Amino acid sequence: MKQDIRIKKSKNAMKSALFQLMKKKLYSQITICELCTTAKLNRSTFYSNYDHIDDCLKEIHYDLFEAMISNNLNTNHTYDKKNVITGMLQYIQDHKEDINVLFYNDENNLLVKNMLNFFTQRFGSTEFRSPQNYSLIYHTAAFFTIINQWVRSHFPVSCDTLAELIFQQSEPYYHTNEFISQYEKNHV
């Protein structure tokens, strides 16, 4: 049990250090040595937890995505689609300084790649090539693009207004999933 706590503390220190460094410089310019120095940890500690800095950044992204949706769970652990979208947007707006650091340091599109992976793992089919996953990827990428523009434009419309727009645009996705489920029932 003690080792698990140490691992968690080490990972949190590295994620915090990476985030602090990203506030000062481009992600692509951050070295493992610099990250370890900032985190006050040895390189061996880094390599016992991660293979590459991208892995540490991926955990930062996943923590963000998890926080964005976990606050929107109903008491019965289901999701109301419109409330989830509104809650995610509100979370982004409430944490805009941190979100800006991640958006402006996304030179290699790791944020969008990690968002696609996260939401596909969380809500998609276990069969990657399923029609449902293609639809999920399409809507997740569109959602990310809208949010990216909203953040970069300094939030020109309210969370509720943007949530309504996104919800209206994503409504066909839910019908597509119903169609896909029916198709798979009849053709598989």
Backbone hydrogen bonds, N-H to C=O, Kabsch-Sander energy under -0.5 kcal/mol:
donor,donor_aa,acceptor,acceptor_aa,energy
5,I,1,M,-1.6
6,R,2,K,-2.0
7,I,3,Q,-2.7
8,K,4,D,-2.3
9,K,5,I,-2.6
10,S,6,R,-2.7
11,K,7,I,-2.8
12,N,8,K,-2.6
13,A,9,K,-2.4
14,M,10,S,-2.3
15,K,11,K,-2.8
16,S,12,N,-2.6
17,A,13,A,-2.4
18,L,14,M,-2.7
19,F,15,K,-2.4
20,Q,16,S,-2.4
21,L,17,A,-2.5
22,M,18,L,-2.3
23,K,19,F,-1.0
24,K,20,Q,-0.6
24,K,21,L,-1.2
25,K,21,L,-2.1
29,Q,26,L,-1.6
30,I,27,Y,-1.8
35,L,31,T,-2.4
36,C,32,I,-2.8
37,T,33,C,-2.3
38,T,34,E,-2.3
39,A,35,L,-2.3
40,K,36,C,-0.9
40,K,37,T,-0.5
41,L,36,C,-2.5
46,F,42,N,-1.6
47,Y,43,R,-2.8
48,S,44,S,-1.3
49,N,45,T,-0.7
49,N,46,F,-1.5
50,Y,46,F,-2.8
55,D,52,H,-1.1
56,C,52,H,-1.0
57,L,53,I,-2.4
58,K,54,D,-2.5
59,E,55,D,-1.6
60,I,56,C,-1.8
61,H,57,L,-2.7
62,Y,58,K,-3.0
63,D,59,E,-2.6
64,L,60,I,-2.1
65,F,61,H,-2.8
66,E,62,Y,-2.7
67,A,63,D,-2.3
68,M,64,L,-2.4
69,I,65,F,-1.8
70,S,66,E,-2.9
71,N,67,A,-1.1
72,N,69,I,-1.7
73,L,70,S,-1.1
74,N,78,T,-2.2
77,H,74,N,-2.3
81,K,79,Y,-0.7
84,V,80,D,-2.6
85,I,81,K,-2.2
86,T,82,K,-2.5
87,G,83,N,-2.8
88,M,84,V,-2.6
89,L,85,I,-2.3
90,Q,86,T,-2.5
91,Y,87,G,-2.4
92,I,88,M,-2.4
93,Q,89,L,-2.5
94,D,90,Q,-2.8
95,H,91,Y,-1.6
96,K,93,Q,-1.2
99,I,95,H,-2.6
100,N,96,K,-2.6
101,V,97,E,-1.5
102,L,98,D,-1.7
103,F,99,I,-2.8
104,Y,100,N,-2.9
105,N,101,V,-0.8
106,D,103,F,-1.1
109,N,106,D,-1.4
113,K,109,N,-2.2
114,N,110,L,-3.0
115,M,111,L,-2.3
116,L,112,V,-2.6
117,N,113,K,-2.5
118,F,114,N,-2.9
119,F,115,M,-2.7
120,T,116,L,-2.2
121,Q,117,N,-2.6
122,R,118,F,-2.6
123,F,119,F,-2.8
124,G,120,T,-1.8
128,F,126,T,-0.8
130,S,127,E,-2.0
133,N,130,S,-0.5
134,Y,130,S,-1.5
135,S,131,P,-2.0
136,L,132,Q,-2.5
137,I,133,N,-2.9
138,Y,134,Y,-2.2
139,H,135,S,-2.3
140,T,136,L,-2.6
141,A,137,I,-2.5
142,A,138,Y,-2.0
143,F,139,H,-2.5
144,F,140,T,-2.7
145,T,141,A,-2.3
146,I,142,A,-2.3
147,I,143,F,-2.5
148,N,144,F,-3.0
149,Q,145,T,-2.2
150,W,146,I,-2.3
151,V,147,I,-2.9
152,R,148,N,-2.7
153,S,149,Q,-1.7
154,H,151,V,-1.9
155,F,150,W,-2.8
162,L,158,S,-2.4
163,A,159,C,-2.9
164,E,160,D,-2.2
165,L,161,T,-1.9
166,I,162,L,-2.8
167,F,163,A,-2.9
168,Q,164,E,-2.5
169,Q,165,L,-2.2
170,S,166,I,-2.1
171,E,167,F,-1.2
173,Y,170,S,-1.2
174,Y,170,S,-1.1
174,Y,171,E,-0.6
175,H,171,E,-1.5
176,T,172,P,-2.9
177,N,173,Y,-2.4
178,E,174,Y,-1.6
179,F,175,H,-2.4
180,I,176,T,-3.2
181,S,177,N,-2.7
182,Q,178,E,-2.2
183,Y,179,F,-2.9
184,E,180,I,-3.1
185,K,181,S,-2.0
186,N,182,Q,-1.9
187,H,183,Y,-2.1
188,V,184,E,-1.6
